[in-house]
Amino acid sequence: MHTGKIRIWNMALGHVGTRTVAGEAEKCEEARQCALYWDNARQQALRDFPFPWAQHRAQLARKALPPVWAADWRFAYGLPEGCLKMHKIGSPRGTSAPFKMVHDPAGTVLLLTDAGPALADYTRDVENPSLWDADFIHMLARKLAAMIAVPLLGSGSGRVGELERLYRAAIPGAYRSAAQEQKNRPQEDRWIACR
């Protein structure tokens, strides 16, 4: 079953305990607050757990290494489009490399590493609800509810902490589901390999 944006808004509003909305253009405070916090809630939920369907790998585009970092790192790269969270940097040979995220003088985010060329494993911002799984929809509705509770109920309501706890409680379920959808390669024991 397809779950659209308005259905998720209404799930969040149900958690908050307010009235639901019929559409994005509805002239009510509930619709205004859901629209205001929608992108932030989605991006935060994607950063909080590496959902398999939001994981991507890309070869990074090399950028000029700022001189202030030249003593610490060999290469600078731009981030892939839509990158929300970087998980791993590696080389085409499969070896992992340490990395650091910084801003260059123009304010662009750069990734610094010693890997050249560099492959990035990262979480991408997936905006299309038809690509999301049930665990993410569940988490997103709770995250959105936690974000809109204060504007809708006021800061004196104790609901915000409760809604944030409900959101955090949904994360382990996502871990269990994701773990069942993959099989990691067995790691070769280095001690045996060196013999």
Z-matrix of the N, CA and C atoms (Angstrom, degrees):
N
C 1 1.453
C 2 1.524 1 109.38
N 3 1.315 2 115.60 1 132.17
C 4 1.463 3 121.10 2 179.88
C 5 1.534 4 109.92 3 -77.24
N 6 1.319 5 115.70 4 131.06
C 7 1.460 6 121.19 5 176.38
C 8 1.512 7 108.06 6 -112.85
N 9 1.325 8 116.16 7 116.50
C 10 1.455 9 120.88 8 -179.68
C 11 1.517 10 112.00 9 -93.72
N 12 1.321 11 113.22 10 177.20
C 13 1.459 12 121.55 11 -177.13
C 14 1.531 13 112.24 12 -57.41
N 15 1.328 14 117.77 13 -45.55
C 16 1.468 15 120.62 14 -176.01
C 17 1.522 16 111.01 15 -65.65
N 18 1.320 17 117.00 16 -37.20
C 19 1.470 18 119.32 17 177.37
C 20 1.530 19 110.25 18 -62.88
N 21 1.339 20 117.70 19 -40.54
C 22 1.468 21 121.01 20 178.53
C 23 1.521 22 109.94 21 -68.29
N 24 1.335 23 117.53 22 -40.08
C 25 1.470 24 120.22 23 175.17
C 26 1.527 25 109.45 24 -56.46
N 27 1.320 26 116.90 25 -45.35
C 28 1.465 27 120.43 26 -177.61
C 29 1.526 28 112.21 27 -69.16
N 30 1.326 29 116.85 28 -31.90
C 31 1.468 30 119.07 29 173.51
C 32 1.528 31 109.48 30 -63.43
N 33 1.341 32 116.69 31 -43.68
C 34 1.467 33 121.23 32 178.84
C 35 1.529 34 110.66 33 -63.69
N 36 1.313 35 116.65 34 -44.36
C 37 1.467 36 120.51 35 179.73
C 38 1.529 37 110.84 36 -64.34
N 39 1.335 38 116.95 37 -33.03
C 40 1.456 39 120.42 38 174.59
C 41 1.513 40 111.88 39 -63.83
N 42 1.353 41 116.99 40 -40.12
C 43 1.467 42 120.70 41 176.21
C 44 1.527 43 111.12 42 -63.38
N 45 1.327 44 115.97 43 -38.54
C 46 1.469 45 120.45 44 -179.67
C 47 1.527 46 110.31 45 -71.60
N 48 1.327 47 116.45 46 -34.22
C 49 1.463 48 120.36 47 -179.89
C 50 1.520 49 113.22 48 96.35
N 51 1.337 50 117.02 49 27.37
C 52 1.458 51 120.85 50 177.68
C 53 1.518 52 109.69 51 -111.84
N 54 1.323 53 116.22 52 -177.68
C 55 1.472 54 119.99 53 -179.95
C 56 1.523 55 109.87 54 -72.56
N 57 1.321 56 117.26 55 159.15
C 58 1.459 57 122.52 56 178.53
C 59 1.524 58 109.98 57 -90.70
N 60 1.338 59 115.80 58 173.55
C 61 1.465 60 121.30 59 -179.83
C 62 1.522 61 109.58 60 -122.84
N 63 1.341 62 115.32 61 157.50
C 64 1.461 63 120.84 62 -179.11
C 65 1.524 64 112.25 63 -96.42
N 66 1.339 65 116.96 64 -23.08
C 67 1.461 66 119.73 65 -178.03
C 68 1.513 67 111.58 66 -168.85
N 69 1.337 68 114.98 67 170.00
C 70 1.464 69 120.87 68 -178.57
C 71 1.517 70 112.93 69 -64.98
N 72 1.328 71 117.41 70 -32.34
C 73 1.466 72 121.39 71 -175.47
C 74 1.523 73 113.14 72 -84.29
N 75 1.319 74 117.35 73 0.00
C 76 1.456 75 120.27 74 -179.10
C 77 1.533 76 110.58 75 -60.52
N 78 1.313 77 116.75 76 134.09
C 79 1.469 78 122.52 77 -176.50
C 80 1.526 79 110.28 78 -90.38
N 81 1.332 80 115.30 79 73.55
C 82 1.460 81 120.42 80 177.15
C 83 1.520 82 108.33 81 -144.43
N 84 1.311 83 116.29 82 161.27
C 85 1.464 84 120.73 83 -177.44
C 86 1.527 85 111.75 84 -64.81
N 87 1.327 86 117.64 85 -35.43
C 88 1.461 87 120.36 86 179.12
C 89 1.533 88 111.44 87 -60.26
N 90 1.332 89 117.34 88 -46.62
C 91 1.468 90 120.67 89 179.62
C 92 1.528 91 111.05 90 -67.02
N 93 1.327 92 117.42 91 -39.51
C 94 1.475 93 120.19 92 179.21
C 95 1.527 94 111.16 93 -62.70
N 96 1.323 95 117.53 94 -43.90
C 97 1.469 96 120.43 95 -178.61
C 98 1.527 97 111.54 96 -69.34
N 99 1.332 98 117.65 97 -40.23
C 100 1.471 99 120.24 98 177.38
C 101 1.521 100 110.00 99 -61.66
N 102 1.337 101 117.47 100 -44.08
C 103 1.473 102 120.84 101 179.31
C 104 1.528 103 110.84 102 -64.14
N 105 1.326 104 116.79 103 -40.11
C 106 1.462 105 121.28 104 -178.23
C 107 1.531 106 112.01 105 -63.92
N 108 1.326 107 117.95 106 -41.81
C 109 1.461 108 122.18 107 -174.47
C 110 1.527 109 114.71 108 -97.43
N 111 1.325 110 118.55 109 -4.36
C 112 1.462 111 122.88 110 -173.27
C 113 1.529 112 113.10 111 -55.08
N 114 1.330 113 117.48 112 -55.88
C 115 1.470 114 120.01 113 -176.91
C 116 1.525 115 111.94 114 -63.16
N 117 1.335 116 117.02 115 -42.44
C 118 1.469 117 119.87 116 179.19
C 119 1.522 118 111.62 117 -62.85
N 120 1.331 119 117.33 118 -42.07
C 121 1.466 120 120.85 119 179.90
C 122 1.527 121 110.54 120 -64.19
N 123 1.341 122 117.20 121 -44.96
C 124 1.470 123 120.95 122 -179.88
C 125 1.522 124 110.70 123 -61.60
N 126 1.325 125 116.69 124 -47.81
C 127 1.460 126 120.37 125 -177.72
C 128 1.520 127 111.85 126 -66.06
N 129 1.333 128 117.87 127 -38.20
C 130 1.464 129 120.05 128 178.24
C 131 1.522 130 111.05 129 -66.05
N 132 1.321 131 117.35 130 -42.17
C 133 1.469 132 119.98 131 179.02
C 134 1.535 133 110.73 132 -64.73
N 135 1.322 134 117.58 133 -36.34
C 136 1.464 135 119.96 134 176.98
C 137 1.525 136 111.60 135 -68.91
N 138 1.329 137 117.61 136 -34.21
C 139 1.468 138 120.18 137 178.07
C 140 1.528 139 111.63 138 -72.96
N 141 1.331 140 117.17 139 -30.36
C 142 1.460 141 120.54 140 -175.43
C 143 1.519 142 114.20 141 -74.58
N 144 1.333 143 117.64 142 -18.74
C 145 1.466 144 120.00 143 178.09
C 146 1.525 145 109.47 144 -150.19
N 147 1.341 146 118.57 145 133.40
C 148 1.468 147 120.80 146 -179.18
C 149 1.533 148 112.10 147 -80.90
N 150 1.326 149 116.50 148 78.18
C 151 1.465 150 120.10 149 179.02
C 152 1.523 151 109.20 150 -59.85
N 153 1.334 152 117.93 151 133.03
C 154 1.468 153 120.37 152 -176.12
C 155 1.533 154 113.79 153 -55.42
N 156 1.326 155 118.19 154 -37.63
C 157 1.461 156 121.29 155 -177.72
C 158 1.531 157 112.44 156 -73.11
N 159 1.317 158 118.79 157 -8.98
C 160 1.473 159 121.91 158 178.52
C 161 1.527 160 111.52 159 -106.10
N 162 1.335 161 117.22 160 4.52
C 163 1.463 162 120.83 161 -178.51
C 164 1.523 163 110.69 162 -89.25
N 165 1.326 164 114.81 163 136.43
C 166 1.463 165 121.07 164 -179.71
C 167 1.520 166 109.24 165 -137.05
N 168 1.321 167 114.30 166 161.25
C 169 1.463 168 121.36 167 174.39
C 170 1.529 169 106.87 168 -131.38
N 171 1.329 170 115.08 169 136.26
C 172 1.466 171 119.86 170 179.36
C 173 1.516 172 109.99 171 -146.60
N 174 1.331 173 115.30 172 149.82
C 175 1.459 174 119.51 173 170.68
C 176 1.520 175 106.38 174 -82.08
N 177 1.321 176 116.06 175 130.64
C 178 1.454 177 121.09 176 -174.32
C 179 1.527 178 111.72 177 -82.48
N 180 1.336 179 114.99 178 147.19
C 181 1.465 180 121.65 179 176.97
C 182 1.527 181 109.28 180 -85.82
N 183 1.311 182 114.63 181 126.89
C 184 1.461 183 120.10 182 -177.30
C 185 1.526 184 110.89 183 -71.76
N 186 1.335 185 115.36 184 141.65
C 187 1.463 186 123.78 185 177.80
C 188 1.518 187 108.37 186 -125.15
N 189 1.321 188 115.48 187 170.37
C 190 1.466 189 120.10 188 177.26
C 191 1.520 190 109.17 189 -69.38
N 192 1.310 191 116.40 190 131.21
C 193 1.464 192 121.91 191 178.00
C 194 1.529 193 108.35 192 -76.78
N 195 1.331 194 118.28 193 120.03
C 196 1.471 195 119.56 194 177.45
C 197 1.528 196 110.02 195 -60.33
N 198 1.329 197 117.30 196 134.11
C 199 1.475 198 120.63 197 -176.89
C 200 1.532 199 113.91 198 -54.83
N 201 1.337 200 117.57 199 -30.82
C 202 1.470 201 119.25 200 -178.44
C 203 1.526 202 112.10 201 -66.93
N 204 1.338 203 118.46 202 -17.13
C 205 1.468 204 122.17 203 -179.65
C 206 1.526 205 112.35 204 -105.96
N 207 1.322 206 117.82 205 -2.35
C 208 1.471 207 121.32 206 -173.61
C 209 1.533 208 113.39 207 -62.77
N 210 1.325 209 118.26 208 -27.48
C 211 1.465 210 120.08 209 179.28
C 212 1.525 211 112.41 210 -75.27
N 213 1.347 212 116.66 211 -20.79
C 214 1.466 213 121.05 212 -175.05
C 215 1.535 214 114.07 213 -103.55
N 216 1.330 215 117.42 214 -30.30
C 217 1.459 216 121.89 215 -173.20
C 218 1.523 217 110.52 216 -135.12
N 219 1.328 218 116.26 217 154.20
C 220 1.465 219 120.90 218 -179.34
C 221 1.520 220 113.15 219 -94.11
N 222 1.347 221 117.75 220 -31.51
C 223 1.462 222 120.68 221 -173.09
C 224 1.524 223 111.62 222 -135.12
N 225 1.342 224 115.17 223 153.71
C 226 1.470 225 122.68 224 172.46
C 227 1.529 226 107.63 225 -126.02
N 228 1.333 227 115.54 226 142.26
C 229 1.465 228 121.62 227 -178.94
C 230 1.517 229 109.73 228 -135.64
N 231 1.328 230 115.50 229 151.77
C 232 1.457 231 121.34 230 171.10
C 233 1.514 232 109.36 231 -81.70
N 234 1.333 233 116.56 232 157.28
C 235 1.458 234 120.89 233 179.10
C 236 1.527 235 110.62 234 -82.59
N 237 1.319 236 117.37 235 149.42
C 238 1.466 237 119.83 236 175.18
C 239 1.527 238 110.08 237 -65.57
N 240 1.309 239 116.23 238 153.51
C 241 1.462 240 121.03 239 178.61
C 242 1.525 241 110.05 240 -61.30
N 243 1.325 242 116.34 241 135.06
C 244 1.457 243 121.85 242 178.09
C 245 1.514 244 115.08 243 77.50
N 246 1.320 245 118.37 244 9.64
C 247 1.466 246 121.59 245 -178.80
C 248 1.525 247 110.32 246 -68.69
N 249 1.325 248 115.98 247 122.57
C 250 1.462 249 121.38 248 176.77
C 251 1.521 250 112.60 249 -101.37
N 252 1.345 251 115.48 250 -34.68
C 253 1.459 252 119.43 251 -177.90
C 254 1.526 253 109.32 252 -153.36
N 255 1.314 254 114.99 253 128.74
C 256 1.460 255 120.95 254 178.48
C 257 1.526 256 107.97 255 -89.11
N 258 1.332 257 116.73 256 131.30
C 259 1.457 258 121.01 257 -178.86
C 260 1.528 259 112.77 258 -105.72
N 261 1.336 260 115.92 259 -41.04
C 262 1.461 261 118.48 260 -172.87
C 263 1.520 262 109.33 261 -155.62
N 264 1.322 263 115.04 262 141.86
C 265 1.459 264 121.75 263 171.94
C 266 1.519 265 106.94 264 -117.02
N 267 1.314 266 115.49 265 134.18
C 268 1.451 267 119.72 266 179.76
C 269 1.511 268 111.10 267 -143.94
N 270 1.294 269 114.46 268 174.19
C 271 1.459 270 121.01 269 177.43
C 272 1.526 271 107.98 270 -102.41
N 273 1.328 272 118.37 271 165.58
C 274 1.464 273 120.18 272 176.50
C 275 1.530 274 112.83 273 -58.50
N 276 1.335 275 118.56 274 -21.32
C 277 1.468 276 121.95 275 177.87
C 278 1.533 277 111.65 276 -78.56
N 279 1.315 278 118.13 277 -6.94
C 280 1.451 279 121.26 278 177.03
C 281 1.517 280 115.64 279 96.22
N 282 1.316 281 118.67 280 1.03
C 283 1.462 282 120.21 281 179.65
C 284 1.521 283 110.25 282 -84.44
N 285 1.327 284 116.48 283 140.52
C 286 1.466 285 121.81 284 178.75
C 287 1.517 286 109.99 285 -82.64
N 288 1.329 287 115.36 286 153.67
C 289 1.462 288 120.60 287 -179.74
C 290 1.523 289 109.54 288 -136.90
N 291 1.331 290 116.93 289 144.68
C 292 1.464 291 119.21 290 174.40
C 293 1.532 292 110.07 291 -66.86
N 294 1.326 293 115.88 292 157.24
C 295 1.468 294 120.09 293 179.63
C 296 1.521 295 110.03 294 -152.04
N 297 1.318 296 114.52 295 164.39
C 298 1.465 297 122.12 296 178.26
C 299 1.513 298 107.90 297 -143.77
N 300 1.341 299 116.40 298 140.01
C 301 1.464 300 122.02 299 176.86
C 302 1.527 301 107.91 300 -99.81
N 303 1.352 302 116.01 301 131.56
C 304 1.464 303 122.04 302 179.08
C 305 1.527 304 108.83 303 -141.20
N 306 1.318 305 115.76 304 169.87
C 307 1.463 306 122.01 305 171.83
C 308 1.516 307 108.93 306 -104.76
N 309 1.337 308 116.67 307 138.42
C 310 1.456 309 119.25 308 173.48
C 311 1.532 310 108.30 309 -83.16
N 312 1.341 311 118.92 310 174.02
C 313 1.464 312 120.07 311 -177.95
C 314 1.531 313 114.48 312 -57.03
N 315 1.343 314 118.05 313 -26.22
C 316 1.461 315 121.07 314 179.08
C 317 1.528 316 112.10 315 -82.99
N 318 1.329 317 117.72 316 -4.19
C 319 1.463 318 121.28 317 179.52
C 320 1.514 319 114.78 318 93.06
N 321 1.318 320 118.01 319 3.38
C 322 1.462 321 122.12 320 178.27
C 323 1.527 322 109.39 321 -78.70
N 324 1.326 323 116.48 322 139.20
C 325 1.464 324 120.26 323 176.97
C 326 1.521 325 108.85 324 -77.60
N 327 1.322 326 114.80 325 129.36
C 328 1.456 327 121.75 326 176.47
C 329 1.516 328 109.76 327 -118.61
N 330 1.328 329 115.06 328 150.55
C 331 1.448 330 121.27 329 173.31
C 332 1.521 331 106.75 330 -108.05
N 333 1.327 332 116.90 331 123.89
C 334 1.456 333 122.59 332 179.31
C 335 1.523 334 108.92 333 -104.29
N 336 1.331 335 115.97 334 136.58
C 337 1.456 336 121.50 335 -179.77
C 338 1.529 337 109.15 336 -161.10
N 339 1.317 338 115.19 337 170.61
C 340 1.456 339 120.47 338 174.27
C 341 1.526 340 111.38 339 -98.80
N 342 1.321 341 118.06 340 -2.65
C 343 1.466 342 122.32 341 -179.21
C 344 1.528 343 110.05 342 -79.34
N 345 1.291 344 116.20 343 131.32
C 346 1.448 345 120.00 344 176.36
C 347 1.520 346 110.28 345 -149.44
N 348 1.314 347 118.84 346 121.13
C 349 1.457 348 128.86 347 -9.96
C 350 1.532 349 111.14 348 -68.19
N 351 1.329 350 116.04 349 163.58
C 352 1.466 351 120.15 350 -174.37
C 353 1.521 352 111.62 351 -117.52
N 354 1.325 353 114.62 352 135.57
C 355 1.464 354 122.49 353 171.72
C 356 1.520 355 107.99 354 -106.61
N 357 1.326 356 116.21 355 138.08
C 358 1.458 357 120.87 356 -178.50
C 359 1.517 358 110.88 357 -115.49
N 360 1.331 359 116.27 358 132.03
C 361 1.462 360 122.57 359 168.16
C 362 1.519 361 105.55 360 -102.41
N 363 1.331 362 116.56 361 123.30
C 364 1.468 363 119.54 362 -172.89
C 365 1.525 364 111.44 363 -150.07
N 366 1.329 365 114.86 364 163.47
C 367 1.457 366 121.66 365 172.85
C 368 1.514 367 108.04 366 -92.02
N 369 1.315 368 115.47 367 128.32
C 370 1.462 369 121.68 368 -179.84
C 371 1.523 370 109.79 369 -103.32
N 372 1.310 371 116.31 370 147.54
C 373 1.463 372 122.08 371 177.47
C 374 1.525 373 108.60 372 -72.66
N 375 1.323 374 116.39 373 109.60
C 376 1.463 375 122.56 374 179.61
C 377 1.525 376 106.95 375 -103.70
N 378 1.328 377 116.60 376 110.11
C 379 1.465 378 121.45 377 -173.81
C 380 1.523 379 113.96 378 -91.60
N 381 1.316 380 118.58 379 -16.04
C 382 1.457 381 122.65 380 -174.92
C 383 1.531 382 110.89 381 -84.57
N 384 1.345 383 117.78 382 112.04
C 385 1.467 384 120.21 383 -178.82
C 386 1.527 385 114.74 384 -59.95
N 387 1.327 386 118.15 385 -23.77
C 388 1.471 387 119.15 386 -179.57
C 389 1.524 388 111.81 387 -69.60
N 390 1.339 389 118.43 388 -13.46
C 391 1.462 390 122.27 389 178.98
C 392 1.525 391 112.86 390 -94.07
N 393 1.317 392 117.70 391 -8.26
C 394 1.459 393 122.14 392 -175.79
C 395 1.519 394 111.38 393 -83.74
N 396 1.333 395 116.41 394 151.49
C 397 1.463 396 119.96 395 174.86
C 398 1.532 397 110.32 396 -95.14
N 399 1.319 398 115.58 397 172.75
C 400 1.467 399 121.05 398 -175.98
C 401 1.526 400 112.48 399 -63.48
N 402 1.344 401 117.50 400 -35.96
C 403 1.468 402 119.96 401 179.00
C 404 1.525 403 111.03 402 -63.05
N 405 1.331 404 116.49 403 -41.96
C 406 1.457 405 119.09 404 179.80
C 407 1.521 406 111.06 405 -67.40
N 408 1.320 407 117.79 406 -43.11
C 409 1.473 408 121.14 407 179.30
C 410 1.519 409 109.94 408 -58.80
N 411 1.318 410 116.39 409 -43.05
C 412 1.464 411 122.61 410 178.23
C 413 1.535 412 110.36 411 -60.53
N 414 1.346 413 116.30 412 -47.62
C 415 1.466 414 120.67 413 179.88
C 416 1.520 415 111.68 414 -65.39
N 417 1.331 416 116.76 415 -43.31
C 418 1.460 417 121.08 416 -177.74
C 419 1.530 418 111.05 417 -63.09
N 420 1.319 419 117.95 418 -42.16
C 421 1.465 420 120.22 419 178.44
C 422 1.529 421 110.65 420 -60.86
N 423 1.331 422 116.59 421 -40.10
C 424 1.467 423 119.94 422 178.37
C 425 1.530 424 111.81 423 -69.45
N 426 1.330 425 117.39 424 -39.42
C 427 1.465 426 120.69 425 179.17
C 428 1.529 427 110.34 426 -65.46
N 429 1.319 428 116.45 427 -45.39
C 430 1.461 429 120.50 428 178.04
C 431 1.528 430 110.76 429 -61.07
N 432 1.325 431 116.97 430 -41.15
C 433 1.466 432 120.59 431 177.87
C 434 1.523 433 111.39 432 -59.73
N 435 1.331 434 116.92 433 -43.31
C 436 1.465 435 120.21 434 179.64
C 437 1.525 436 111.39 435 -63.78
N 438 1.337 437 116.82 436 -34.19
C 439 1.460 438 120.20 437 -177.89
C 440 1.531 439 112.89 438 -77.40
N 441 1.327 440 117.73 439 -32.05
C 442 1.469 441 120.04 440 -176.33
C 443 1.522 442 113.32 441 -94.42
N 444 1.317 443 118.07 442 -5.90
C 445 1.468 444 120.69 443 -176.16
C 446 1.523 445 112.31 444 -62.51
N 447 1.332 446 118.43 445 -45.91
C 448 1.475 447 119.86 446 -178.51
C 449 1.519 448 111.25 447 -63.89
N 450 1.351 449 120.18 448 -48.94
C 451 1.464 450 118.08 449 179.21
C 452 1.527 451 113.90 450 -61.24
N 453 1.333 452 116.82 451 -31.69
C 454 1.464 453 119.24 452 -177.46
C 455 1.523 454 113.27 453 -88.32
N 456 1.332 455 117.86 454 -34.11
C 457 1.464 456 120.67 455 -174.55
C 458 1.520 457 113.40 456 -107.86
N 459 1.321 458 117.39 457 -18.07
C 460 1.457 459 120.87 458 -176.04
C 461 1.521 460 110.40 459 96.44
N 462 1.321 461 115.40 460 158.48
C 463 1.465 462 120.33 461 -175.09
C 464 1.523 463 113.06 462 -73.56
N 465 1.309 464 118.37 463 -14.45
C 466 1.462 465 120.69 464 -179.97
C 467 1.512 466 113.88 465 -78.70
N 468 1.336 467 116.03 466 -9.63
C 469 1.459 468 119.10 467 -178.42
C 470 1.522 469 110.60 468 -76.75
N 471 1.304 470 116.71 469 138.53
C 472 1.461 471 121.69 470 176.76
C 473 1.516 472 112.78 471 -82.55
N 474 1.326 473 117.33 472 2.60
C 475 1.466 474 122.00 473 -176.68
C 476 1.527 475 113.28 474 -67.10
N 477 1.344 476 117.87 475 -29.76
C 478 1.459 477 120.09 476 -174.45
C 479 1.533 478 111.15 477 -60.91
N 480 1.318 479 117.45 478 -49.74
C 481 1.457 480 120.80 479 178.73
C 482 1.517 481 111.77 480 -61.79
N 483 1.322 482 116.36 481 -40.22
C 484 1.462 483 120.85 482 178.37
C 485 1.527 484 110.95 483 -64.08
N 486 1.331 485 117.32 484 -42.57
C 487 1.462 486 120.99 485 179.55
C 488 1.524 487 111.68 486 -67.31
N 489 1.325 488 116.77 487 -37.49
C 490 1.469 489 120.00 488 177.53
C 491 1.528 490 110.28 489 -66.21
N 492 1.325 491 117.41 490 -38.18
C 493 1.475 492 120.48 491 176.48
C 494 1.535 493 110.66 492 -65.39
N 495 1.327 494 117.39 493 -39.43
C 496 1.467 495 120.54 494 176.41
C 497 1.527 496 111.05 495 -61.97
N 498 1.315 497 116.12 496 -39.73
C 499 1.467 498 120.34 497 177.63
C 500 1.527 499 110.05 498 -63.20
N 501 1.314 500 117.31 499 -50.30
C 502 1.471 501 121.36 500 -179.11
C 503 1.530 502 110.89 501 -61.76
N 504 1.318 503 117.84 502 -33.17
C 505 1.464 504 121.32 503 179.91
C 506 1.530 505 111.71 504 -69.22
N 507 1.339 506 118.18 505 -20.47
C 508 1.469 507 121.26 506 179.95
C 509 1.527 508 112.06 507 -80.10
N 510 1.321 509 118.63 508 -19.69
C 511 1.470 510 121.63 509 -175.09
C 512 1.533 511 112.60 510 -64.77
N 513 1.349 512 120.59 511 -44.60
C 514 1.475 513 118.58 512 178.74
C 515 1.522 514 113.77 513 -58.95
N 516 1.318 515 117.93 514 -33.36
C 517 1.464 516 120.26 515 176.63
C 518 1.516 517 111.98 516 -63.17
N 519 1.322 518 116.06 517 -37.75
C 520 1.467 519 120.47 518 176.81
C 521 1.531 520 110.30 519 -65.23
N 522 1.325 521 117.02 520 -39.36
C 523 1.466 522 120.60 521 177.18
C 524 1.522 523 110.71 522 -60.91
N 525 1.329 524 116.98 523 -45.61
C 526 1.466 525 119.87 524 -179.51
C 527 1.521 526 111.32 525 -61.68
N 528 1.325 527 116.96 526 -45.82
C 529 1.472 528 120.35 527 -179.51
C 530 1.515 529 111.40 528 -63.13
N 531 1.323 530 117.08 529 -44.31
C 532 1.471 531 120.58 530 -179.02
C 533 1.525 532 111.08 531 -65.84
N 534 1.317 533 117.33 532 -36.58
C 535 1.466 534 120.61 533 179.80
C 536 1.522 535 111.24 534 -65.21
N 537 1.324 536 117.28 535 -30.88
C 538 1.454 537 121.13 536 179.27
C 539 1.524 538 112.44 537 -77.11
N 540 1.335 539 117.30 538 -15.35
C 541 1.462 540 121.43 539 -176.30
C 542 1.520 541 113.20 540 -97.62
N 543 1.322 542 118.04 541 7.61
C 544 1.458 543 119.37 542 179.80
C 545 1.514 544 110.62 543 -145.54
N 546 1.291 545 114.38 544 158.57
C 547 1.459 546 121.41 545 176.21
C 548 1.512 547 106.30 546 -132.29
N 549 1.309 548 116.51 547 112.99
C 550 1.458 549 120.82 548 179.50
C 551 1.522 550 110.70 549 -73.19
N 552 1.328 551 114.83 550 148.74
C 553 1.455 552 119.87 551 175.02
C 554 1.516 553 109.00 552 -68.26
N 555 1.329 554 116.93 553 141.36
C 556 1.463 555 117.89 554 175.70
C 557 1.532 556 109.41 555 -66.05
N 558 1.306 557 116.04 556 137.63
C 559 1.460 558 121.24 557 179.03
C 560 1.521 559 109.19 558 -83.63
N 561 1.324 560 115.39 559 131.53
C 562 1.450 561 120.39 560 177.98
C 563 1.524 562 108.63 561 -73.59
N 564 1.304 563 115.41 562 131.66
C 565 1.464 564 120.22 563 178.95
C 566 1.521 565 108.76 564 -69.38
N 567 1.335 566 117.50 565 120.36
C 568 1.463 567 121.49 566 -177.46
C 569 1.530 568 111.84 567 -63.19
N 570 1.293 569 116.80 568 -32.47
C 571 1.466 570 120.13 569 -179.74
C 572 1.514 571 110.36 570 -64.65
N 573 1.326 572 116.50 571 -42.21
C 574 1.469 573 120.39 572 179.33
C 575 1.518 574 109.99 573 -72.60
N 576 1.341 575 118.14 574 -38.43
C 577 1.453 576 121.42 575 -178.12
C 578 1.520 577 112.62 576 -64.06
N 579 1.309 578 117.80 577 -31.14
C 580 1.469 579 120.34 578 -177.72
C 581 1.524 580 112.57 579 -78.29
N 582 1.314 581 118.22 580 -10.95
C 583 1.465 582 121.67 581 -178.03
C 584 1.476 583 111.75 582 -75.67
